[in-house]
Amino acid sequence: MKVNEPKLIRNVVVVSHGNAGKTTFAEAILFKKKIIQRMGRIEDGNTVSDYQPEETERKFSISLSIIQFEHKGIKINYLDTPGYADFVGEALSGISACENGLMLINAMSGIEIQTLKYWRLLENNHKPRALFINKLDVEGTDFIKIINELRETFGKRVIPFTIPEYSNNKLSKVTNVLSVADGSSETDEFKHEILEAAAEGDDSLLEKYLGGEELTTEEIKQGLRKAFLNESFFPVFTGSATELVGVDEVIDFMSDFMASPNELGAVEGVNPQTNQPEQKKVSRDESLSAFVFKTLSDPYVGKLSFTKVISGLLKSNSNVYNSNKELLEKTAQIVFLNGSNQETVDEVSAGDICVITKLTATQTNDSLSSKDKPIIYKKIKFPIPMLVKSMKPKTKNDEDRMSIGLSKVTEEDPTVRVSKNSETNEQLLSGVGETHLSVIIEKLRGRYGVNIDLTTPMIPYRETITAKAKAEGKYKKQTGGHGQYGHCVLEVEPIERGKEYSFESKIFGGSIPRQYIPAIEKGVKEAMVNGHLAGYPVVDIGIAVLDGSYHPVDSSEMAFKIAGSMAFKKAMEQGSAILLEPIAKVTIVVEEKYLGDVIGDLNSKRGKVMGMRAENDKQIIEATAPLAEIQNYANDLNSITQGTGEYTMEISHYEPVPPKTAEKIIQESKINSEQKGE
């Protein structure tokens, strides 16, 4: 495939709710362009764009993929993205790399949850967009009903460009609305609206149209293209990918109407040397700059960096400067992709999309440039993964290989997080949802031979006291020769929540020599690691050494450390100890119609609504809730809001556990200790 000027390139991200037919539509395009001899089927696992093992196994798209083809001298990069909510990160990567959007609508289902979400993402990123109503060959589908639904949801600027025609109750072809001489009242109205959109797209055409003059075919095309690029016209195409009906019309629109990379203005970034905003024209004459929008870790090929060239020329076997990491990288091979099929190229022009193989340090969201003219482009804002599970390798071999596999998976998917809870000593894996995490586990097993079990993480409870207590600790041991002697009296009291710990000596007169006070504190700290009630760390406690005694020969630091530990444990028993639980601060974004159900669910989880506010068409709830109640909140919120709700969560503070709940936790702790033989 030849190197193209930016004006001869079209980058199109294709989005939809799951099962709308994006992958089949890609197969139809490849068949129409004679790149493949027969269309693959998702059911058979032989489509070009769904080629990864996890995709062929599950029968749906999981990762972004690219098909590239030429039409009328125009190179089109078609970025197929997953439709399921758990893989929204892939769609965000595709949107960042493309100037245009194509949204598929399932004619059997109409507007679905992800349809709304992806429309907003395209809108917020200012992407001109077209729609294709797919599966109109299925009996019982109603084209006019879906059009009305689309227009009610997205506005009157959504206008049918083609309409389906049926022969013997079977979809036979589609017709351009403008070519219909005398149609139905709906068709005539659509035709009128298209002409209005064309006229409003260009001031000179509007004047002519309002003057009663008829616009020429070329003028209509000119006006509609401007209207499309200005997002004042969203054409709707119709047909069936499986029946190859209506596909040619969309391909024509991509090449004739969609934006080339250089038409939507210069791309803004930041010069890391001056920290000032800087722009790059999408031109081959500019210095090199590029943006890595996706990384794929292939166990056989190595790391693949999906790259959008913003300016200049990207050449194989050359040095490029990673502006984020401040280091040089060797480009090695550069390839164009059709699914997994690679075509090696020597150079790639501004505006085009390619894959660089085997970059060492470069990751998703990194910017590449020439070293003397560095620039850093705006990063993709990926969703924070909120569903957290504890990871346990099944065998010692799995444990040895786990870190390598996890590093590859997290490099490939920015919506995956790996962390460690230092309090519970658990390895944690965070993802967008249950399906997302199950795919990660499959990848670890299939690609890297790592077998992992996921369980619900332990809650990092803590313990404290609610009353002041005084206790004595005396350690006395006589053996042959020198013995051991340490004796102290401690006063322990609760302090302000969140202050963790304080320690002081109130010894006067030398009842305990000064050099032994640190040993007492060390013994107290060691005892605080495992509390009196259920073995959780003790916090929010103040300790004072009041008195004690020593032996001039037998006393030692070790003896006073043990005495300090003994006194502290006795004081805990006397100080009305309680359990504390972590409380999370939660920010939830939901549609108005789900507000009551979400608040009711929070109340059932011992949550407290701290405030609410409206923002655009959403309600934002600020609340707190015990972590133990909302560990699986990602699943609960999805269920309540049908996948439309979003939330973020962070640990805020600790509060006392209700008595009945505390009894249950303490009992479970005792059972676990007995089972471990402690």
NORSULMO-V662181 format. One record per residue. RES is the residue in three letters. PSI is psi in degrees with one decimal (NA if undefined). NEAR is the number of other C-alpha atoms within 8 Angstrom. Layout:
# NORSULMO-V662181
[[RES	PSI	NEAR] [RES	PSI	NEAR]]
This chain:
# NORSULMO-V662181
[[MET	128.5	3] [LYS	159.8	3] [VAL	129.4	7] [ASN	152.2	11] [GLU	151.4	10] [PRO	-35.7	15] [LYS	-14.4	9] [LEU	22.0	10] [ILE	142.2	15] [ARG	122.3	16] [ASN	121.4	16] [VAL	119.9	13] [VAL	132.9	16] [VAL	122.2	13] [VAL	159.0	15] [SER	170.3	14] [HIS	157.8	13] [GLY	145.6	10] [ASN	23.4	8] [ALA	-14.7	10] [GLY	24.2	12] [LYS	-45.4	13] [THR	-39.8	12] [THR	-36.8	13] [PHE	-38.9	11] [ALA	-41.0	12] [GLU	-40.6	12] [ALA	-41.7	13] [ILE	-48.0	11] [LEU	-37.2	12] [PHE	-44.5	12] [LYS	-37.3	8] [LYS	6.0	8] [LYS	28.0	7] [ILE	-29.6	7] [ILE	154.2	8] [GLN	-24.3	6] [ARG	148.2	5] [MET	133.5	10] [GLY	165.3	11] [ARG	137.5	9] [ILE	-39.8	13] [GLU	-30.8	5] [ASP	-7.6	8] [GLY	29.5	13] [ASN	27.7	10] [THR	156.6	14] [VAL	-44.3	10] [SER	-24.3	13] [ASP	84.4	17] [TYR	-9.7	12] [GLN	147.8	6] [PRO	-39.8	6] [GLU	-29.9	10] [GLU	-43.6	13] [THR	-31.2	14] [GLU	-43.2	7] [ARG	-14.1	6] [LYS	29.9	9] [PHE	160.8	11] [SER	139.4	11] [ILE	-32.2	10] [SER	150.8	9] [LEU	140.0	13] [SER	162.5	11] [ILE	135.7	12] [ILE	141.6	13] [GLN	133.5	11] [PHE	167.1	9] [GLU	145.4	8] [HIS	121.3	10] [LYS	37.9	5] [GLY	5.3	6] [ILE	132.0	10] [LYS	128.9	12] [ILE	124.0	14] [ASN	111.3	13] [TYR	111.8	12] [LEU	106.2	13] [ASP	125.9	16] [THR	155.2	16] [PRO	150.7	16] [GLY	-10.7	13] [TYR	142.3	9] [ALA	-33.1	7] [ASP	-18.7	10] [PHE	31.9	13] [VAL	-25.6	10] [GLY	-35.4	12] [GLU	-40.1	12] [ALA	-39.9	13] [LEU	-38.2	12] [SER	-46.1	12] [GLY	-42.0	14] [ILE	-37.8	12] [SER	-27.0	8] [ALA	-10.0	11] [CYS	150.9	11] [GLU	-18.3	14] [ASN	152.7	13] [GLY	144.4	15] [LEU	122.1	12] [MET	125.4	13] [LEU	140.1	15] [ILE	130.1	15] [ASN	115.4	13] [ALA	-23.5	13] [MET	-23.8	9] [SER	-22.3	7] [GLY	-147.2	9] [ILE	126.5	11] [GLU	179.7	8] [ILE	-51.7	10] [GLN	-22.5	13] [THR	-49.3	12] [LEU	-43.4	9] [LYS	-44.9	9] [TYR	-32.5	10] [TRP	-44.6	9] [ARG	-37.9	8] [LEU	-43.2	9] [LEU	-41.6	13] [GLU	-46.0	8] [ASN	-25.5	7] [ASN	9.5	7] [HIS	50.6	7] [LYS	120.2	11] [PRO	141.9	15] [ARG	146.5	13] [ALA	164.8	11] [LEU	149.2	12] [PHE	116.9	13] [ILE	108.6	14] [ASN	163.1	14] [LYS	29.3	13] [LEU	-0.7	16] [ASP	-12.3	10] [VAL	133.6	7] [GLU	136.1	5] [GLY	-7.0	5] [THR	149.1	9] [ASP	102.3	8] [PHE	-48.5	9] [ILE	-38.3	6] [LYS	-43.2	7] [ILE	-39.5	11] [ILE	-45.0	9] [ASN	-39.1	8] [GLU	-42.5	10] [LEU	-43.0	11] [ARG	-34.3	12] [GLU	-33.3	8] [THR	-44.2	6] [PHE	-3.8	8] [GLY	168.8	8] [LYS	-8.4	7] [ARG	-8.7	9] [VAL	110.5	12] [ILE	130.9	13] [PRO	132.0	11] [PHE	-31.2	11] [THR	152.7	11] [ILE	144.6	11] [PRO	147.4	13] [GLU	142.1	9] [TYR	145.5	9] [SER	121.8	7] [ASN	44.5	4] [ASN	19.7	5] [LYS	135.5	7] [LEU	121.6	12] [SER	-36.8	9] [LYS	175.3	10] [VAL	154.3	12] [THR	137.0	10] [ASN	129.0	9] [VAL	-37.5	12] [LEU	-20.8	8] [SER	-5.1	6] [VAL	120.3	9] [ALA	-65.0	5] [ASP	102.7	5] [GLY	-161.1	8] [SER	170.8	6] [SER	-36.8	6] [GLU	-45.2	7] [THR	-42.5	10] [ASP	-38.0	10] [GLU	-42.1	8] [PHE	-41.1	11] [LYS	-43.6	10] [HIS	-41.7	8] [GLU	-36.4	9] [ILE	-43.9	12] [LEU	-39.0	9] [GLU	-43.3	8] [ALA	-40.3	13] [ALA	-45.0	18] [ALA	-41.5	15] [GLU	-16.1	11] [GLY	-15.6	15] [ASP	125.8	11] [ASP	-40.3	8] [SER	-36.2	6] [LEU	-35.6	14] [LEU	-42.5	11] [GLU	-43.3	9] [LYS	-42.6	11] [TYR	-44.3	11] [LEU	-23.4	7] [GLY	0.5	6] [GLY	2.7	6] [GLU	150.2	7] [GLU	135.4	6] [LEU	142.1	9] [THR	166.0	6] [THR	-41.7	6] [GLU	-37.8	6] [GLU	-38.9	10] [ILE	-44.9	12] [LYS	-43.9	9] [GLN	-46.0	9] [GLY	-41.1	15] [LEU	-37.2	15] [ARG	-43.4	12] [LYS	-40.6	11] [ALA	-39.4	15] [PHE	-46.6	14] [LEU	-28.9	10] [ASN	2.5	9] [GLU	35.9	11] [SER	7.0	10] [PHE	121.0	12] [PHE	94.3	13] [PRO	144.0	11] [VAL	124.2	13] [PHE	159.3	15] [THR	157.5	13] [GLY	-153.5	18] [SER	119.6	14] [ALA	-40.6	14] [THR	-32.4	9] [GLU	2.0	6] [LEU	30.9	9] [VAL	126.7	13] [GLY	0.2	13] [VAL	-43.4	13] [ASP	-39.0	9] [GLU	-36.7	8] [VAL	-41.2	10] [ILE	-44.2	10] [ASP	-42.4	9] [PHE	-39.3	9] [MET	-48.2	10] [SER	-34.9	12] [ASP	-31.3	6] [PHE	-31.7	9] [MET	159.2	13] [ALA	138.2	12] [SER	160.7	14] [PRO	-24.9	15] [ASN	2.2	13] [GLU	-16.0	7] [LEU	19.4	8] [GLY	173.0	7] [ALA	157.6	9] [VAL	129.7	9] [GLU	139.4	10] [GLY	-161.4	12] [VAL	133.3	12] [ASN	114.3	12] [PRO	-18.2	10] [GLN	-34.3	5] [THR	-12.5	5] [ASN	26.7	7] [GLN	150.1	7] [PRO	145.6	8] [GLU	146.5	9] [GLN	149.6	9] [LYS	127.5	11] [LYS	143.1	11] [VAL	85.6	16] [SER	146.2	12] [ARG	-19.6	12] [ASP	-12.6	6] [GLU	166.6	10] [SER	158.2	11] [LEU	134.9	13] [SER	147.2	14] [ALA	164.3	12] [PHE	129.3	13] [VAL	111.9	15] [PHE	-6.6	16] [LYS	146.9	13] [THR	137.4	14] [LEU	126.6	10] [SER	101.0	11] [ASP	123.5	8] [PRO	-18.1	7] [TYR	-44.6	4] [VAL	-29.9	6] [GLY	-160.6	9] [LYS	132.3	11] [LEU	123.7	14] [SER	108.0	17] [PHE	121.3	13] [THR	133.7	13] [LYS	119.0	13] [VAL	118.3	18] [ILE	-45.7	16] [SER	158.8	18] [GLY	-156.7	15] [LEU	131.4	12] [LEU	123.4	10] [LYS	146.3	10] [SER	159.0	11] [ASN	44.2	8] [SER	166.7	8] [ASN	134.4	8] [VAL	153.8	12] [TYR	123.0	13] [ASN	107.6	14] [SER	-26.7	15] [ASN	-43.7	7] [LYS	-12.1	8] [GLU	53.1	7] [LEU	161.1	7] [LEU	143.7	9] [GLU	148.9	12] [LYS	128.5	9] [THR	-22.0	15] [ALA	-123.9	11] [GLN	144.6	12] [ILE	133.6	15] [VAL	153.0	12] [PHE	147.3	12] [LEU	144.6	13] [ASN	93.7	12] [GLY	-119.8	11] [SER	-7.7	8] [ASN	129.3	6] [GLN	139.7	8] [GLU	114.0	8] [THR	136.4	8] [VAL	156.6	10] [ASP	-33.8	8] [GLU	158.3	10] [VAL	136.1	14] [SER	160.5	15] [ALA	136.3	15] [GLY	-15.7	16] [ASP	166.1	14] [ILE	134.7	13] [CYS	-177.4	13] [VAL	129.5	12] [ILE	131.2	14] [THR	143.8	13] [LYS	34.5	11] [LEU	141.7	13] [THR	-58.9	5] [ALA	-19.1	6] [THR	137.3	10] [GLN	173.6	10] [THR	138.9	12] [ASN	4.1	11] [ASP	148.4	16] [SER	137.8	14] [LEU	149.5	16] [SER	-175.9	15] [SER	150.5	11] [LYS	-33.0	9] [ASP	-14.4	4] [LYS	67.0	7] [PRO	153.0	14] [ILE	145.9	14] [ILE	121.5	13] [TYR	159.7	10] [LYS	133.4	7] [LYS	152.4	6] [ILE	132.7	9] [LYS	100.3	5] [PHE	151.6	8] [PRO	146.2	7] [ILE	122.9	7] [PRO	125.9	12] [MET	-16.0	11] [LEU	114.7	13] [VAL	132.5	13] [LYS	154.6	11] [SER	135.2	12] [MET	136.3	12] [LYS	114.2	9] [PRO	143.5	12] [LYS	-34.1	9] [THR	173.2	7] [LYS	-38.1	7] [ASN	-40.5	6] [ASP	-39.5	13] [GLU	-40.4	11] [ASP	-35.8	7] [ARG	-10.8	11] [MET	-44.5	10] [SER	-37.5	8] [ILE	-46.9	7] [GLY	-43.0	11] [LEU	-37.8	10] [SER	-36.0	8] [LYS	-43.4	9] [VAL	-43.1	13] [THR	-29.9	12] [GLU	-36.5	12] [GLU	-32.9	11] [ASP	103.3	9] [PRO	-9.4	10] [THR	12.5	12] [VAL	136.1	12] [ARG	140.2	10] [VAL	132.2	10] [SER	175.7	7] [LYS	133.3	8] [ASN	109.2	9] [SER	-25.2	6] [GLU	-43.1	5] [THR	-8.7	8] [ASN	30.6	7] [GLU	144.3	10] [GLN	128.3	11] [LEU	140.5	13] [LEU	124.4	12] [SER	137.2	13] [GLY	179.6	14] [VAL	-34.5	16] [GLY	179.5	12] [GLU	-43.8	10] [THR	-41.8	7] [HIS	-49.3	11] [LEU	-37.8	11] [SER	-33.8	8] [VAL	-40.1	9] [ILE	-43.4	9] [ILE	-39.2	10] [GLU	-43.7	9] [LYS	-44.3	11] [LEU	-41.4	14] [ARG	-48.4	11] [GLY	-38.1	8] [ARG	-35.9	7] [TYR	4.4	10] [GLY	31.9	9] [VAL	121.2	13] [ASN	123.2	11] [ILE	139.2	11] [ASP	140.9	8] [LEU	133.5	8] [THR	167.3	8] [THR	130.1	8] [PRO	151.2	9] [MET	149.0	5] [ILE	128.2	9] [PRO	71.7	9] [TYR	163.0	10] [ARG	168.5	12] [GLU	152.7	15] [THR	-178.9	13] [ILE	161.5	13] [THR	-4.1	10] [ALA	150.2	8] [LYS	142.4	10] [ALA	150.0	11] [LYS	136.0	10] [ALA	154.6	11] [GLU	140.7	11] [GLY	122.3	13] [LYS	123.8	11] [TYR	116.7	12] [LYS	123.3	9] [LYS	126.2	7] [GLN	125.1	7] [THR	-176.6	6] [GLY	134.2	5] [GLY	-140.2	4] [HIS	142.9	8] [GLY	-165.1	11] [GLN	131.9	12] [TYR	125.4	15] [GLY	137.4	17] [HIS	126.9	14] [CYS	154.9	18] [VAL	124.2	13] [LEU	145.2	16] [GLU	127.0	13] [VAL	133.7	15] [GLU	153.5	13] [PRO	144.7	12] [ILE	177.7	9] [GLU	136.5	6] [ARG	130.2	7] [GLY	-9.7	8] [LYS	-12.7	10] [GLU	-63.8	8] [TYR	141.9	10] [SER	151.7	8] [PHE	135.7	8] [GLU	159.4	7] [SER	129.5	8] [LYS	25.6	8] [ILE	127.2	10] [PHE	137.9	5] [GLY	0.3	4] [GLY	24.5	7] [SER	-28.9	10] [ILE	122.3	12] [PRO	145.4	8] [ARG	-33.4	6] [GLN	-13.4	6] [TYR	-9.5	11] [ILE	-46.0	11] [PRO	-33.4	7] [ALA	-38.8	13] [ILE	-44.4	16] [GLU	-40.0	11] [LYS	-41.3	10] [GLY	-39.4	14] [VAL	-46.7	12] [LYS	-41.0	9] [GLU	-37.2	9] [ALA	-28.9	11] [MET	-17.8	10] [VAL	-36.9	10] [ASN	106.6	11] [GLY	172.5	13] [HIS	-35.3	11] [LEU	-54.0	10] [ALA	14.4	10] [GLY	14.6	9] [TYR	157.5	13] [PRO	144.5	11] [VAL	134.4	12] [VAL	174.5	12] [ASP	55.4	13] [ILE	138.1	15] [GLY	133.6	11] [ILE	134.5	12] [ALA	135.1	11] [VAL	116.5	12] [LEU	-39.1	11] [ASP	179.7	11] [GLY	-167.8	9] [SER	166.8	9] [TYR	167.4	11] [HIS	129.8	8] [PRO	-22.6	5] [VAL	-46.4	5] [ASP	-18.3	9] [SER	145.2	13] [SER	166.8	10] [GLU	-41.2	9] [MET	-42.7	7] [ALA	-41.6	13] [PHE	-30.1	19] [LYS	-44.1	15] [ILE	-40.8	12] [ALA	-40.9	16] [GLY	-42.3	18] [SER	-42.7	15] [MET	-44.5	11] [ALA	-40.1	15] [PHE	-43.7	14] [LYS	-38.8	10] [LYS	-40.3	10] [ALA	-37.0	14] [MET	-37.8	13] [GLU	-29.4	9] [GLN	-12.9	9] [GLY	21.7	13] [SER	63.5	9] [ALA	146.8	13] [ILE	162.0	12] [LEU	144.5	12] [LEU	144.4	12] [GLU	149.0	15] [PRO	133.6	15] [ILE	128.9	13] [ALA	141.1	13] [LYS	125.7	12] [VAL	132.1	13] [THR	118.1	11] [ILE	132.7	11] [VAL	117.6	11] [VAL	162.0	13] [GLU	152.4	12] [GLU	-39.8	8] [LYS	-18.4	5] [TYR	-0.2	10] [LEU	-49.7	10] [GLY	-43.2	7] [ASP	-39.3	8] [VAL	-44.4	10] [ILE	-41.2	9] [GLY	-41.0	8] [ASP	-40.9	8] [LEU	-43.2	12] [ASN	-37.9	9] [SER	-16.7	7] [LYS	19.6	10] [ARG	25.8	9] [GLY	160.3	11] [LYS	122.4	9] [VAL	120.2	11] [MET	-20.2	8] [GLY	160.5	7] [MET	150.6	9] [ARG	153.2	7] [ALA	140.6	8] [GLU	115.2	7] [ASN	-122.3	4] [ASP	19.4	7] [LYS	159.5	10] [GLN	132.2	13] [ILE	120.9	12] [ILE	126.4	13] [GLU	124.5	12] [ALA	166.2	12] [THR	151.2	12] [ALA	149.6	15] [PRO	135.1	13] [LEU	-36.9	12] [ALA	-27.4	8] [GLU	-18.7	9] [ILE	25.7	9] [GLN	-32.7	10] [ASN	32.5	9] [TYR	-26.0	8] [ALA	-44.6	11] [ASN	-42.7	9] [ASP	-45.1	8] [LEU	-39.5	13] [ASN	-41.8	11] [SER	-44.5	8] [ILE	-41.5	10] [THR	9.8	11] [GLN	38.3	9] [GLY	1.8	10] [THR	-18.0	11] [GLY	151.2	12] [GLU	154.8	8] [TYR	158.8	8] [THR	155.9	9] [MET	141.3	9] [GLU	149.6	7] [ILE	129.7	9] [SER	-52.7	8] [HIS	-177.8	8] [TYR	145.3	10] [GLU	157.4	8] [PRO	140.9	8] [VAL	135.8	10] [PRO	143.1	6] [PRO	-46.6	6] [LYS	-40.9	6] [THR	-40.1	8] [ALA	-42.0	11] [GLU	-43.0	8] [LYS	-43.0	8] [ILE	-43.7	9] [ILE	-40.6	10] [GLN	-43.6	8] [GLU	-37.4	8] [SER	-41.9	10] [LYS	-41.3	9] [ILE	-44.2	8] [ASN	-40.6	8] [SER	-41.1	9] [GLU	-39.8	8] [GLN	-32.6	7] [LYS	-7.5	6] [GLY	23.6	5] [GLU	NA	5]]
